Amino acid sequence: MAFRRALKRTALVGGGAVATAFGLSQLIEYRKTQARLAQVAAEAELKVPFVNELPSRQAQLAALTNTEEFDVLVVGGGATGAGCALDAVTRNLKTALVERSDFSSGTSSRSTKLIHGGVRYLQKAIMKLDYEQYMMVKEALHERANLLEIAPHLSAPLPIMLPVYKWWQLPYYWAGIKMYDLVAGSQCLKSSYVLSKTKALELFPMLKKDKLVGAIVYYDGQHNDARMNLAIALSAARYGAAIANYTEVIHLLKKKDPQSGREKVCGARCRDVITGQEFDVRAKCVINATGPFTDALRKMDNQEASNICQPSAGVHIVIPGYYSPDNMGLLDPATSDGRVIFFLPWENMTIAGTTDTPTSVTAHPIPGEDDINFILREVRNYLSPDVEVRRGDVLAAWSGIRPLVTDPSSKDTQSICRNHIVSISDSGLVTIAGGKWTTYRSMAEETLDSTIKAHGLPADSCKTVGLMLEGAKGWTPTLYIRLVQDYGLEKEVAQHLASTYGGRAFDVAKMAQVTGQRWPIVGKRLVSEFPYIESEVLYAIKEYACTAIDVIARRTRLGFLNVQAADEALPRIVQIMGKELDWSQEKRTEELESDRYKKRFHKFDKESKGFITTVDVQRVLQSINVHIDENALHEILNEVDLNKNGQVEIDEFLQLMSAVKKGHVSDSRLAILMKTAEETLDQREPVSVDRSGGGV
């Protein structure tokens, strides 16, 4: 009891005083025991309706359509939306979730892949004596520890080196990093340490030697972001939530509150994007967790609502693994324009990023050439002159939109909220916006607490702390050995399956076909240089993959690692999915050609806006000496502009090309114009040596 009283008295100092008084190892063991007890207690209370087999997407759509009323409808299948669904269903609330594209198809799959508290936020908190920022870091460090605990197969600690090139910076950075350890307290992953110049170069031989005085190494977490997002969504489904991807909200449903006389949100009119079928999903409350598209749903509720989302684009590039050590990242704390850049090993490749520039909201953000070159320039500044950093080594690139927000209840509507906000409109629409990947769980908890209070829902307390995610149960660091021994898989493939599916890896291995070779016995690869195998495509369908890009980009990560390899794998993936899902030849062709249509679109969208206007079309036409009257051009675009906003977005263009292919539209002037322009440009342009496909 004395120990617990002392712990309570010193909890506010970040664990430092406790560690001094009782010993760090004793405290860590105590905290781990408490976490395990909380986990056992949480899981013991919960029923898991779908332990073995997940319901099919058709069954989930039927549940959405036929359920009289849900307690909670979550709109948005990113990390925050999936987190809200998992939090709600584990509180015994009848829960639904809809996502207009695929789970994690937006920002949640386009992150830096770090689970972190934010070293730079702590620096700002200390320099400006900002308590709010300090507490934000402390919360994130707590969530970092929880996420590493509940999904050990998808996440792991990663050492990150901060190289120092001026003597006075060594004590300055050391003090800051030690403070980071101190704030984490008992949840510090591993203690940071200082390296001499010789030792730093030994661990990171690609580093620039000139003027290097030493380095500091600290630890943060790293994860497979898209798979983590999917694990949260699938966990919600296993606990009984009705979840459906490719299901968009057309408009919100409202009814009059008999007590106040006001209109209240009571659900949403939804459309299955794949079949076009529309249906109502009724719910006592609706949660808006749509990330960058927050304002679109808020305006469905109230057209007069002011915008609160101020989107910022973060671009990352992938270069070969030989640019960095296998298990050591690099942090550039002060780039030429003051931004922070990470240089991290991931999936046997190297990620470099991110940028942070204002952007417009689009469903398909594209990395700009300027951003890619900026990252390459900064990387060159830190690597040895012996290492030639080439544009042609960029294997893939992507852009994610971070939804920075302003607080709608604040008097200063221009002030960016550094954390997240939870707001509830007059009609009862709950909006969760902002925040960061690492804190998705605590954001979801706060959102559900506010929702339950505002709508008077009978619910249990939050149970997601320590609640193991999909695949975590049964995972051990040596699980891959059993996969090799029991199924005859290659070691590299077995390690990949274990780190991607955790305890569910055996289900994937059971579906693997015999190779016909002496070794490996089973597990045909999709492409020779990556450990992804054909049975993963079949398993991806069970995980609600509906298109080939769902498999390439989010069930596997091939599209984020090597665009050319993704192109090579595409025909076989389409063949497997087509057979399993009984696709028509027309559908198979559409899946194969969607990538070609996107590339055609990007030839016109040179600024990577995600949409094209008459100005874009006119510029391309002028480059090939074709001149069209401006009024005629407006008419041509207006034929395709479904939103009537003066621009053609990529989704509208893909719908057009699909309709042309199916014969539903035979004389689209825009389609003919763009095809002709593309063919002319292709004849003029030399073969590019650049290998980046512009993301996925």
C-alpha positions in Angstrom: 0.0 0.0 0.0 2.9 2.4 0.8 4.2 1.8 -2.7 0.8 2.6 -4.3 0.5 5.8 -2.2 3.9 6.9 -3.2 3.1 6.1 -6.8 0.0 8.2 -6.7 1.8 11.2 -5.1 4.5 11.2 -7.8 2.5 10.3 -10.9 2.4 13.9 -12.1 6.2 14.2 -12.5 6.3 11.8 -15.4 7.6 8.8 -13.4 11.0 10.2 -12.8 10.7 10.6 -9.0 9.1 7.2 -8.7 11.9 5.6 -10.7 14.5 7.2 -8.4 12.7 6.1 -5.2 11.9 2.5 -6.1 14.0 1.5 -9.0 13.0 1.6 -12.6 12.8 -2.1 -13.1 10.5 -2.6 -10.1 8.2 0.2 -11.4 8.2 -1.2 -15.0 7.3 -4.7 -13.7 4.5 -3.2 -11.6 3.1 -1.2 -14.5 3.3 -4.3 -16.8 1.4 -6.4 -14.2 -1.3 -3.7 -13.9 -1.6 -3.6 -17.7 -1.9 -7.4 -18.0 -4.5 -7.5 -15.3 -6.5 -4.7 -17.0 -6.2 -6.6 -20.3 -7.4 -9.9 -18.8 -10.3 -8.1 -17.0 -11.3 -6.2 -20.2 -11.3 -9.3 -22.4 -13.0 -11.5 -19.8 -16.0 -9.2 -19.8 -16.3 -9.1 -23.6 -18.1 -11.5 -25.9 -16.5 -12.1 -29.3 -19.3 -13.2 -31.7 -16.9 -13.9 -34.6 -13.9 -15.6 -33.1 -13.0 -17.8 -36.1 -14.6 -16.4 -39.3 -15.4 -12.8 -40.0 -18.8 -12.0 -41.6 -18.6 -11.4 -45.3 -19.0 -7.9 -46.7 -22.5 -8.9 -48.0 -23.5 -10.0 -44.5 -22.2 -6.7 -43.1 -24.2 -4.7 -45.6 -27.3 -6.8 -44.7 -26.7 -6.0 -41.1 -26.5 -2.3 -41.9 -29.7 -2.4 -44.0 -31.8 -4.6 -41.8 -30.9 -3.4 -38.3 -33.8 -1.2 -37.0 -31.5 1.2 -35.2 -27.9 1.3 -34.1 -26.7 3.1 -31.1 -23.7 4.6 -32.9 -23.0 5.1 -36.6 -19.4 6.0 -37.3 -18.6 7.7 -40.7 -15.0 7.1 -41.7 -12.8 4.0 -41.7 -9.4 5.6 -40.9 -7.6 5.0 -37.7 -9.8 7.4 -35.7 -13.1 6.1 -37.1 -12.1 2.4 -36.7 -10.9 3.3 -33.1 -14.3 4.9 -32.4 -16.1 1.8 -33.7 -14.0 -0.6 -31.5 -14.4 1.6 -28.5 -18.2 1.8 -29.0 -18.8 -1.9 -29.6 -16.7 -3.0 -26.6 -18.9 -0.7 -24.5 -21.8 -2.9 -25.5 -23.2 -0.3 -27.9 -24.8 -1.5 -31.1 -22.3 -0.1 -33.6 -22.0 0.5 -37.3 -19.2 2.0 -39.5 -19.2 3.0 -43.1 -16.2 4.1 -45.2 -16.7 5.5 -48.8 -13.4 4.0 -50.0 -11.3 1.2 -48.4 -10.3 1.1 -44.8 -7.1 3.2 -44.3 -7.2 4.4 -47.9 -6.6 8.0 -46.9 -4.2 9.6 -44.5 -3.9 6.6 -42.1 -2.0 4.6 -44.7 0.2 7.5 -45.7 2.0 8.3 -42.5 5.7 8.3 -41.5 5.0 4.9 -39.9 6.1 6.1 -36.5 4.3 5.6 -33.2 5.7 8.6 -31.3 5.2 11.3 -28.7 6.8 14.0 -30.7 10.3 15.1 -29.8 9.8 18.5 -31.5 6.6 19.1 -29.6 8.3 18.5 -26.3 11.0 21.0 -27.4 8.4 23.6 -28.1 6.7 22.8 -24.8 9.9 23.4 -22.8 11.0 26.5 -24.8 7.6 28.2 -24.5 6.7 26.7 -21.1 3.5 25.3 -22.8 1.8 22.9 -20.4 -0.9 21.9 -23.0 1.8 20.9 -25.4 3.7 19.0 -22.6 0.5 17.0 -21.8 -0.1 16.3 -25.4 3.4 14.6 -25.6 2.8 12.8 -22.3 -0.5 11.4 -23.6 1.1 10.3 -26.9 3.9 8.5 -25.0 1.3 6.6 -23.0 -0.6 5.7 -26.2 2.7 4.7 -27.8 3.3 2.1 -25.0 -0.2 0.8 -25.3 -0.1 0.4 -29.1 3.2 -1.5 -28.9 1.6 -3.8 -26.3 -1.7 -4.5 -28.1 -0.3 -5.1 -31.6 3.3 -6.5 -31.1 3.3 -8.2 -34.5 2.7 -4.9 -36.3 4.9 -2.6 -34.2 8.3 -2.5 -32.6 10.7 0.0 -30.9 13.1 1.6 -33.4 16.3 3.4 -32.5 16.6 6.8 -34.2 19.9 8.6 -34.5 20.2 12.4 -34.3 23.6 13.3 -35.8 25.4 16.3 -34.2 27.7 18.6 -36.2 28.4 21.3 -33.7 29.9 20.8 -30.2 27.5 23.1 -28.5 24.5 21.2 -29.9 25.6 17.9 -28.2 24.5 18.9 -24.6 21.5 20.8 -25.9 20.1 17.9 -27.8 21.1 15.4 -25.1 19.1 17.4 -22.5 16.1 17.5 -24.8 16.2 13.7 -25.6 16.7 12.9 -21.9 13.7 15.0 -21.0 11.8 12.9 -23.6 12.8 9.7 -21.7 11.8 11.4 -18.4 8.3 12.4 -19.6 7.8 8.8 -20.8 8.7 7.6 -17.3 8.1 3.9 -16.8 6.9 3.7 -20.4 10.3 4.7 -21.8 11.1 2.0 -24.5 14.8 2.1 -23.9 17.1 4.8 -22.5 18.7 7.2 -25.0 22.5 7.4 -25.2 25.3 9.4 -26.7 27.7 8.1 -29.4 31.1 9.1 -30.4 31.8 10.0 -34.0 33.5 6.6 -34.6 30.6 4.6 -33.0 28.0 6.7 -34.9 29.7 5.9 -38.3 30.0 2.3 -37.3 26.2 2.1 -36.7 25.3 4.4 -39.6 28.1 4.1 -42.2 26.3 6.1 -44.8 26.4 9.2 -42.6 28.4 12.3 -43.7 31.7 12.3 -41.8 32.8 15.9 -42.3 32.4 18.0 -39.1 30.5 15.2 -37.3 31.2 15.4 -33.6 28.9 12.6 -32.4 25.3 11.5 -32.2 22.4 10.8 -29.8 20.2 7.8 -30.2 16.7 7.6 -28.8 13.8 5.2 -29.2 10.3 5.5 -30.6 7.9 3.0 -32.1 7.4 2.0 -35.7 4.4 0.2 -37.3 2.7 -0.9 -40.5 0.1 1.8 -40.5 -2.4 0.5 -43.0 -2.3 -3.0 -41.5 -2.7 -1.5 -38.0 -5.7 0.5 -39.1 -7.2 -2.7 -40.6 -6.5 -4.6 -37.4 -8.5 -2.1 -35.5 -11.4 -2.3 -37.9 -11.4 -6.1 -38.0 -11.2 -6.2 -34.2 -14.4 -4.1 -34.1 -16.0 -6.5 -36.6 -15.1 -9.5 -34.5 -16.7 -7.9 -31.4 -19.9 -7.4 -33.5 -19.7 -4.0 -35.2 -21.3 -3.9 -38.6 -18.6 -2.4 -40.8 -18.5 -1.8 -44.6 -16.0 -0.3 -46.9 -17.0 1.3 -50.2 -20.2 2.6 -48.6 -20.6 6.3 -48.9 -22.9 8.7 -47.1 -25.2 10.5 -49.5 -26.9 12.7 -46.9 -27.8 12.6 -43.2 -31.2 11.6 -41.9 -32.9 13.9 -39.5 -36.1 13.8 -37.4 -37.8 16.3 -35.1 -37.0 16.0 -31.4 -40.5 16.0 -29.7 -39.1 17.8 -26.6 -37.0 20.6 -28.1 -38.7 20.8 -31.5 -35.3 20.8 -33.2 -34.2 18.5 -35.9 -31.8 15.8 -34.8 -29.5 13.6 -36.8 -30.8 10.0 -36.7 -28.7 8.2 -39.3 -27.5 8.4 -42.9 -28.6 7.6 -46.4 -25.9 5.4 -47.7 -24.9 3.9 -51.1 -22.9 0.8 -51.8 -20.3 2.2 -54.2 -19.8 -1.2 -55.9 -23.4 -2.0 -56.7 -25.0 1.4 -56.5 -27.7 0.2 -54.1 -28.9 2.8 -51.7 -30.2 2.2 -48.1 -30.8 3.9 -44.8 -28.7 3.3 -41.7 -30.6 4.6 -38.6 -28.7 5.4 -35.4 -29.2 7.2 -32.2 -26.1 9.2 -33.0 -23.6 9.8 -35.8 -19.9 10.3 -35.4 -18.0 12.2 -38.1 -14.5 10.8 -38.2 -13.7 11.6 -41.9 -10.3 13.2 -41.4 -9.6 15.7 -44.2 -13.3 15.5 -45.3 -14.6 16.6 -41.9 -16.1 19.8 -43.3 -18.0 18.0 -46.1 -20.0 15.9 -43.6 -20.5 18.9 -41.3 -22.0 20.8 -44.2 -24.4 17.9 -44.8 -25.6 18.6 -41.3 -25.6 22.4 -41.6 -24.8 24.2 -44.9 -23.9 27.3 -42.9 -21.2 25.5 -40.9 -17.8 27.2 -41.2 -14.8 25.2 -42.3 -12.6 23.9 -39.5 -10.2 21.7 -41.4 -7.0 23.3 -42.7 -5.3 20.5 -44.6 -1.6 20.1 -44.8 0.2 17.7 -47.3 2.9 15.4 -46.1 5.0 13.7 -48.9 7.2 10.7 -48.4 9.5 8.8 -50.8 10.7 5.2 -50.7 14.3 4.5 -51.8 16.3 1.2 -51.7 17.1 -0.3 -48.3 20.9 0.2 -48.8 20.4 3.9 -48.1 20.0 3.1 -44.3 21.0 0.5 -41.8 18.5 -2.3 -41.2 17.6 -1.2 -37.7 18.5 2.5 -37.3 16.6 5.6 -38.3 17.8 9.1 -38.7 16.3 12.4 -37.6 17.2 15.7 -39.3 15.9 18.2 -36.7 16.4 21.4 -38.7 16.2 21.2 -42.5 17.0 24.1 -44.8 13.4 25.5 -44.3 13.0 24.6 -40.7 11.0 21.4 -41.1 11.9 18.0 -39.6 12.7 15.0 -41.8 12.9 11.4 -40.8 15.0 8.8 -42.7 13.8 5.4 -41.6 14.2 1.7 -42.5 10.8 0.1 -43.2 9.9 -3.2 -44.8 13.5 -3.7 -46.1 13.3 -0.3 -47.8 14.1 3.3 -46.7 11.4 5.9 -46.1 12.3 9.6 -46.2 9.9 12.4 -45.3 7.9 14.3 -44.5 7.0 17.7 -46.0 4.4 19.9 -44.4 2.7 22.3 -46.9 -0.8 23.7 -47.2 -3.0 21.9 -49.7 -6.6 21.5 -50.9 -8.7 18.5 -49.9 -8.8 15.7 -52.5 -9.5 12.0 -52.3 -6.3 11.2 -54.2 -3.4 13.5 -53.2 -0.4 13.2 -55.4 3.2 14.0 -54.4 4.6 16.9 -56.4 8.0 16.8 -58.0 9.2 19.8 -56.0 8.4 18.0 -52.7 10.3 14.8 -53.9 13.3 16.9 -54.9 13.3 18.8 -51.6 13.4 15.5 -49.7 16.2 14.2 -51.9 18.2 17.4 -51.3 17.9 17.2 -47.5 18.9 13.5 -47.6 22.0 14.4 -49.5 23.0 16.9 -46.8 23.3 14.1 -44.2 24.7 11.3 -46.3 28.3 10.7 -47.3 29.4 12.1 -50.6 30.3 8.5 -51.6 26.5 7.8 -51.6 25.0 9.2 -54.7 21.4 10.1 -54.0 19.6 9.7 -57.4 16.1 10.7 -58.5 15.9 7.4 -60.3 16.2 5.5 -57.0 12.8 6.7 -55.9 10.8 3.5 -56.0 7.5 5.0 -54.8 6.2 8.2 -53.4 3.0 9.2 -51.7 1.2 12.2 -50.2 -1.1 12.2 -47.2 -3.3 15.0 -46.0 -3.0 15.8 -42.4 -6.3 17.4 -41.2 -5.2 20.2 -39.0 -8.2 21.9 -37.4 -9.5 25.0 -35.8 -11.8 24.8 -32.8 -15.3 25.8 -33.9 -16.2 26.9 -30.4 -13.1 29.2 -30.1 -13.4 32.9 -30.6 -10.2 32.9 -32.7 -11.4 30.7 -35.6 -8.0 31.1 -37.4 -6.0 29.6 -34.6 -4.9 26.0 -35.4 -5.6 23.5 -32.7 -2.4 21.6 -31.9 -4.2 18.5 -30.6 -7.7 17.3 -31.6 -11.2 18.6 -31.1 -14.5 16.9 -30.3 -17.5 19.0 -31.1 -21.3 18.3 -31.1 -23.6 20.3 -33.4 -27.0 21.6 -32.5 -28.5 18.6 -34.3 -26.3 16.1 -32.4 -23.7 15.3 -35.0 -20.5 14.4 -33.2 -17.2 15.4 -34.9 -13.8 14.2 -34.0 -11.0 15.9 -36.0 -7.3 16.6 -35.8 -4.9 14.7 -33.6 -2.3 12.1 -34.7 -2.0 8.4 -35.5 -0.5 7.5 -32.2 -3.3 8.9 -30.1 -6.2 7.4 -32.1 -7.3 5.3 -29.1 -7.5 8.1 -26.6 -9.2 10.3 -29.2 -11.8 7.6 -29.7 -12.3 7.2 -25.9 -12.9 10.9 -25.5 -15.3 11.0 -28.5 -17.4 8.1 -27.1 -17.4 9.7 -23.6 -18.8 12.9 -25.1 -21.2 11.0 -27.3 -22.6 8.9 -24.5 -23.0 12.0 -22.3 -24.7 14.1 -25.0 -27.0 11.5 -26.3 -27.8 9.7 -23.0 -26.7 6.3 -24.2 -26.5 3.4 -21.7 -22.9 2.2 -22.0 -20.1 0.6 -20.1 -16.8 2.3 -19.4 -14.0 2.2 -22.0 -12.2 -1.1 -22.4 -9.7 -0.5 -25.1 -6.6 0.0 -22.9 -4.7 -3.3 -23.2 -7.3 -4.8 -25.5 -5.4 -6.9 -28.0 -5.9 -6.2 -31.7 -6.5 -8.6 -34.6 -3.6 -11.1 -34.9 -2.0 -10.2 -31.5 -3.2 -13.3 -29.8 -1.0 -16.2 -30.4 1.9 -14.1 -31.8 5.4 -14.7 -30.5 8.8 -13.5 -31.9 9.5 -17.1 -33.0 6.2 -17.8 -34.6 7.7 -17.7 -38.0 9.8 -20.8 -37.2 6.6 -22.9 -36.8 5.4 -21.6 -40.2 8.6 -22.8 -41.8 8.6 -26.1 -40.0 4.8 -26.9 -40.3 4.1 -25.6 -43.8 7.4 -25.5 -45.7 7.4 -21.7 -46.3 10.6 -19.8 -47.1 12.0 -18.1 -44.0 11.6 -14.6 -45.4 7.9 -15.3 -46.3 7.3 -16.8 -42.9 8.7 -13.8 -41.2 6.6 -11.5 -43.3 3.4 -13.5 -42.6 4.1 -13.5 -38.8 4.8 -9.8 -38.7 1.7 -8.9 -40.8 -1.0 -11.3 -39.6 0.3 -12.4 -36.2 -1.5 -15.4 -34.9 -3.7 -15.4 -38.0 -0.7 -16.2 -40.2 -1.5 -19.9 -39.9 -4.8 -19.2 -41.7 -2.9 -17.6 -44.6 -0.4 -20.4 -44.7 -3.2 -23.0 -44.9 -4.5 -21.3 -48.0 -1.1 -21.3 -49.7 -0.7 -23.5 -52.8 2.1 -26.1 -53.4 4.9 -24.6 -55.5 5.9 -27.8 -57.2 9.5 -27.2 -56.2 11.7 -29.0 -53.7 11.8 -25.8 -51.6 9.7 -23.9 -50.6 7.0 -26.5 -50.5 4.2 -23.9 -50.4 3.8 -20.2 -51.0 4.0 -18.9 -54.6 5.3 -15.3 -54.6 3.4 -12.5 -56.4 6.8 -11.0 -57.4 10.2 -12.6 -56.9 11.9 -9.8 -54.9 9.1 -9.4 -52.3 7.8 -11.9 -49.7 4.1 -11.4 -50.6 2.4 -14.7 -51.7 -0.7 -15.6 -53.7 -2.7 -16.9 -50.7 -2.6 -13.4 -49.2 -4.8 -12.2 -52.1 -7.4 -14.8 -51.1 -7.1 -13.9 -47.4 -7.4 -10.2 -48.3 -10.9 -10.9 -49.7 -11.8 -12.2 -46.2 -10.5 -8.9 -44.9 -12.9 -7.0 -47.1 -10.6 -6.2 -50.0 -12.8 -5.3 -53.0 -10.3 -4.1 -55.6 -6.8 -5.0 -56.7 -5.5 -1.7 -55.3 -6.9 -2.7 -51.9 -4.5 -5.7 -52.0 -1.5 -3.9 -53.6 -1.6 -0.9 -51.3 -3.2 -1.9 -48.0 -3.4 -5.7 -47.4 0.1 -5.9 -48.7 2.2 -2.8 -49.0 3.7 -3.4 -52.4 2.2 -0.2 -53.9 4.0 1.8 -51.2 7.3 0.0 -51.7 7.9 -0.4 -55.4 5.5 0.9 -58.0 7.1 -1.2 -60.8 6.8 -4.4 -58.7 3.1 -3.5 -58.0 2.5 -3.2 -61.8 4.0 -6.6 -62.3 1.9 -8.2 -59.6 -1.4 -6.6 -60.8 -2.4 -9.1 -63.5 -2.0 -12.1 -61.2 -3.9 -10.3 -58.3 -6.7 -9.5 -60.7 -6.8 -13.1 -61.9 -7.0 -14.5 -58.4 -9.6 -12.0 -57.2 -11.6 -12.4 -60.4 -11.9 -16.1 -59.9 -12.7 -15.9 -56.2 -15.3 -13.0 -56.6 -16.6 -14.3 -60.0 -15.7 -11.1 -61.8 -16.8 -10.7 -65.4 -14.1 -10.1 -68.1 -15.3 -6.5 -68.2 -14.6 -6.0 -64.5 -11.2 -7.7 -64.8 -10.2 -5.4 -67.6 -11.5 -2.4 -65.7 -9.3 -3.3 -62.7 -6.2 -3.7 -65.0 -6.8 -0.4 -66.8 -7.7 1.8 -63.8 -4.0 2.5 -63.2 -3.5 3.5 -66.9 -6.4 5.9 -66.6 -4.9 7.5 -63.5 -1.6 8.0 -65.3 -3.5 9.7 -68.1 -5.2 12.0 -65.6 -1.9 12.9 -64.0 -0.5 14.0 -67.3 -3.0 16.9 -67.2 -2.9 17.4 -63.4 0.8 18.5 -63.4 0.4 20.4 -60.1 -0.9 17.2 -58.3 -4.1 18.9 -57.2 -6.3 15.9 -57.6 -8.5 17.6 -60.1 -8.2 19.3 -63.5 -9.7 22.5 -64.8 -10.0 24.1 -68.3 -6.6 25.8 -67.6 -4.9 22.3 -67.2 -6.5 21.0 -70.4 -5.7 24.1 -72.3 -2.0 24.0 -71.2 -1.6 20.4 -72.5 -3.4 21.1 -75.7 -1.2 24.1 -76.4 1.9 22.0 -75.9 0.8 19.7 -78.7 -0.4 22.7 -80.9 -4.1 22.0 -80.5 -6.3 25.0 -80.0 -9.9 24.9 -78.8 -12.2 27.8 -78.0 -12.5 28.4 -74.2 -16.3 28.3 -74.2 -16.2 25.0 -76.0 -13.7 23.7 -73.5 -16.0 24.7 -70.6 -18.8 22.8 -72.2 -16.6 19.7 -72.6 -15.6 19.7 -68.9 -19.2 20.5 -67.8 -20.4 17.2 -69.4 -18.2 15.3 -66.9 -18.3 17.6 -63.9 -20.8 15.8 -61.7 -20.3 18.1 -58.8 -20.7 21.2 -61.0 -17.8 22.9 -59.2 -15.8 23.8 -62.3 -13.3 21.0 -62.0 -13.1 17.3 -62.8 -11.8 15.2 -60.0 -10.0 11.9 -60.5 -13.0 9.9 -59.3 -15.3 11.6 -61.8 -12.7 10.9 -64.6 -12.4 7.2 -63.6 -16.2 6.9 -63.6 -16.2 8.4 -67.1 -13.6 6.0 -68.4 -15.4 3.1 -66.8 -18.6 4.2 -68.6 -16.8 4.6 -71.9 -15.3 1.1 -71.5 -18.7 -0.4 -70.8 -20.3 1.3 -73.8 -22.6 3.4 -71.6 -21.0 6.6 -73.0 -19.8 6.5 -76.6 -19.0 10.1 -77.5 -17.4 11.8 -74.4 -15.4 14.6 -75.9 -13.2 14.9 -72.9 -12.2 11.2 -73.0 -11.4 11.4 -76.7 -9.5 14.7 -76.2 -7.3 13.3 -73.3 -6.6 10.0 -75.1 -5.4 11.9 -78.2 -3.3 14.3 -76.2 -1.7 11.4 -74.2 -0.8 9.5 -77.4 0.8 12.6 -78.9 2.8 13.3 -75.7 4.0 9.7 -75.4 5.4 9.9 -78.9 7.3 13.1 -78.1 8.6 12.3 -74.6 11.8 10.2 -74.1 11.5 7.1 -71.9 11.7 8.3 -68.3 14.3 6.9 -65.9 12.2 8.0 -62.9 10.7 5.0 -61.2 8.2 6.8 -58.9 4.7 6.1 -59.9 3.3 9.0 -57.9 1.9 7.0 -55.1 -1.1 4.8 -55.0 
